[in-house]
Amino acid sequence: MTKQMKGILLAAGGASLWGGSGTAAQYLFEQTGITTSWLVAVRLLLAGIVLTTVSLLKTPQQVRRIVSNRRHLVSLIGFALLGMLNSQLTYFLAVKYSNAPTATVIQYLQPVIIIIWLAIAQRQWPRRIDCISIIIALIGTFLLVTGGHLGTLALTPAAIFWGLWCAVAAALYTLLPRPLLAKFDALAVCGLAMLLSGIGMLPEIIIHRLPSLSLMGWLLVAYIVVFGTMFSYTMFLQSMRYISPAVTGILSAFEPLVATFLAVTLLGTRLTGAAIVGSLLILLTTLLQSIPSNYYQRIFFLTGKHKTKTK
């Protein structure tokens, strides 16, 4: 097996496991009395303990440097609360009030939010492809939220709110850890962030009694923690050793595809034609943003050159 193929399988596998965790959460919310906050608390605390332990075994000096430096620790706490915990909690709330496919797709508005934020922060207009991405994303969001009909909502106000906030949280999750990731191993940063987030949510586990779940329910909780968090993150991280970030970005589309397939086939979730088209348009923005900018420059340059010759 070539390194490129290994990277592709790891990225696609990690994204698929992420998508499966959304469907598993949808089943738990629909069929059991489990609360969103309890599930997020268990997911972050257990995954944080395991990933931090792995980091202590592999790169103990990096973990010590992060927690012993005040500036690094403040950045880590900010990422843990505003990025990690925020994105996990709002995503599961979006799943609860809508469904796994819808929540996962709305989350993919993240690149558009980052484009707008960077344009404001840097005080410059976005690139041409960024403007195209924003327009496509807005059309896709309109179709997803309204079902293609003006004056009506295909989603509840709660689903729209948590879905859009989930996209904002995903953007914060991407932007906030950049200074730390430039200096430290990603596994150490995210493991510690998960651990801190889980500790912050610890009262949800201590105060509330364990939910009364069937064997299937506990297996799904275990899947969300082990496969939907630890394995999926590790696989996706490892894939970057073998393939470019652009390819991993494209392969991340497996997450909503798997979430949709499982929700439709196993849970009977129904999606309208407008919702499907809107979802595909939002995913298209991710594809456009994953392609390196020099590729577009090459296309426009060749096009312009061709036009010059034919005049």
N, C-alpha and C positions, 0 to 999 in steps of 0.2 A: 504494500500500500504506500502510495506517495505521500509526502508531507502535506501537499495541498488537499488531497482527498481526506486525509486524517483531520485536517483543520475544518473542512466542510462538514464532515460527519459530526465533529464535536460541536460546532456552532449550531447546526440544524438540530442536533439532539438536545442541546441545552435550551434552545428556544422552544422546542416541542414540550419539554418537561415544564417549562414556565407556563405554557398554554394549558397544559393538563391541570396545573394547580388551580387555575381560575375556574375550570369546570368542576373540579372537586369541591372548591369553596361554594360554588353555586348550588351544588347538590346539598351540602351541609346546611346552607341558609334556608333552602326550600323544604327540606325533609326533617330537620332537627331544630332544637331550640338553642343551638350554639350562637353565641354573640360574636360580632365582628371584632370587638376589642380583645376578647379572650383568645380568639384564633390568632390574631396578629401578635399578641403578647407571647404565646407559646411558640409561634414560628420564629420570631426574632430572638427570643431568649435561647432556645435550644440550638438554633443554627449559629448564633453568635458564640455560644460556648464551644461548639465543635470547631468552627473556623478559627477562632482565636487560639484554641489549643494547638491546632495544626500550625498556625503561624508561630507560636512559641517554640514548637519543635523545629521548624524549618528556618525561621529568621527571628530568633529571640531578640537580637540587638535592635531590630527595627521596631518591634513592639515597645521595647523599653525607651527608645528615643522619642516615640510619639507621645507616650503618657508622661514622660519626665520633662518635656519641654512645654512651658505654659502656652505659648502661641500655637503650637501644634495641637495641644489638648483642647484649646478653645475652638479651633477649626474643626476638630473631630466631633466635639459636642454639637456644634452648629450643624454639621453634616448629618449626624445621627438623628437629631430632632427634626430639622427642617427638610432634610433630604430622605434619609432612610425610613424613619417612622412615618413621616408625612406621606410618602409615596405608597408604602405598604398599606396603611390604614385607609387612605382615600380610595385606593384600588379595590380593596375588598368591600368598602361601602358602595362603590359604583357597581360591583358585581351583585351585591345584595339588592339594590334598588332597580337594577336592570337585568343583566345577565352577563355571563362570561365573555361572549363574543363582542357585545357592545362596549363593555368596560375596557376590554383589551384594545379595541380599535380606537376609541376616543383617546386612550393613553398615547397613541401614536401621533397625536397633535403636538407632542413634545418638540419636534424639530422646528415647527412653525413658531412656537412660543420663544424658543431660543433665538431664532432669526430676528424676531421683533425686539427682544431684549438687547441683543448685541447691537442692533441698528441704533437703538436709543442710547445705549451706553457709549458707543463709539461715535455717535453723531454723524452717521453716514448712511446713505441709502443702501438697502440690500442689493445683492447682485440680481441680474435679470432672472436667473433660474430660481432665486429665492422668492422673488415676486410671483413667478408662475406657481411655485409650490404653495404660497399663501392663498392664491386664488383657488387652486384645486382643492386645498384643504377646507376652505370656507364652503365651497359647493358641496363637498362630501359631508361636512358637518350638518349643513342645511338638510340634505336628503336623509341623513341618519336621524336627526332630531324631529323633523316634521313628517317624514314619510313621503316627501315630495308635494305636500299640500299646504298652501299658505293658510295661516289661521288655526292650524291644528298641531298638536304635539303627539308624536309617536312614543315619546318617553315621558315619564313623570318629571315634574320639576326637581325632585330629589335626585333622580338619576342623572339629569342634565348637570345639576350643580356639582355632585360628587365626581361625575365623569370629567368635567372640565377642570375641576380642582385637581383631579388625579393627573391630568396632563401638565398642569402647572408644577405639581409636586415632582413629576418625572423630570421636568426641566431643571428644577432645583437639585434633584438627585444627580444630574449630569454636570451641572456647573459648580456646585459647592465643593466637591472633593478634588478639583483640579490641582490646587496648590499642594495638597498632600500626596496625590498620585504622582506628581512630578518628582517627588523625593523618596517615596516609600512604596513598598510592594502593595499591589491592589488587594491581595488576600488579607494582609494585615489591617489595612485601612477599613475594608468592608466588614471584616470579622469583628473588629473593635466597635465599629458603628452599630452593627447588629446587636452586639452584647450590651452596649450602653442603652440602645433603644429598648431592648428587652427588659433591662433593669428598670428603666423608666415606666414600663408597663407592668411591672411585677405586682402592684396592688390588684390588678385585674385577676391575677392567678391566685393570690393569697385570700382576698376578700370573698370572691365568689366560689361556690362549690364546683367540683368537677361536673361537667355536663353529663347527662345520662345518654350515652351513645351506644349504639349496637356495635358489633365487631366490625361491620362495614364502615361505620362512622369513624371509629378509632383508626382503622387502616387508611382512610382518606386523610385524616389529620397527620398521620405518620408520613403519608406520601407528600403532603404539602411541605412538611418540615424537611424531610430527607431528600426527596427527589425534586420537588418544586422549588427548593431554596438552595440547599447545599450542593447537590449534584449539578443542578442546572447552572448555577453561578460558576462552579469550578470548571465545568466543561466549556462554557462560553469563554471564560478567561483563558483557558489552555488553548483554545482555537486561535487566539491572536498570535500565538507563537508560530503558526504555520501559514496563516492567510492574512491578507490586509484588512484593516478596519472597514474599508469599503465593502468587502465581501461579507464580513460578519454583519454589517448593517443590513445588507440585502437579505441574508439568511435569517435575520431576526423576524422576518415576516412569517416564519413558521409558527411563531407564538400565536397570533390571532387565527391563523389557518387551523391549527390544531384545536384551539379553544372552540372555534366555530364548529368544526367537524364533530367533536365529542359532545358538545352541547346539543347539537341538532340530532345526532344519532342516538345518544344515550339518554338525554334528558327531555327530548321532544321539544326543544326550543324552536320557535318559528321566527323566521326572518323574512320581511317583505322584500320585494324586488328593489324598492328605493333604498332600503337599508343595506342591501348587498352592494348596490352600485356606489352608495356613499362610502361604505367601508373600503371598497377597492380604490376609490379616489384618495382617501386618507392614506392608505398604504402606499399609493403611488408617490405621495410626497416624501415618504421615507426612502423609497427607491431613488428618487431624484436627488435627495440630499446625500445619499451614500456614494454616488458616482463622483469621482475626483473632479475638481474644477478645471483642471488642465484638459480633461476630456472634452468638456463643453467648449473651451477655448479653441481646441483643435478643430471641432466641428464648425464653429462660427468662422474660424480663419479659413478653412478649406472652402466653405460656402462662399465667403466673400471673394476668395481667390478665383473660384470658378466663375462667379458673376463678372469679375473683371475681365477674364479671358474671353467671355462670350459677347462682350459689348463691341 
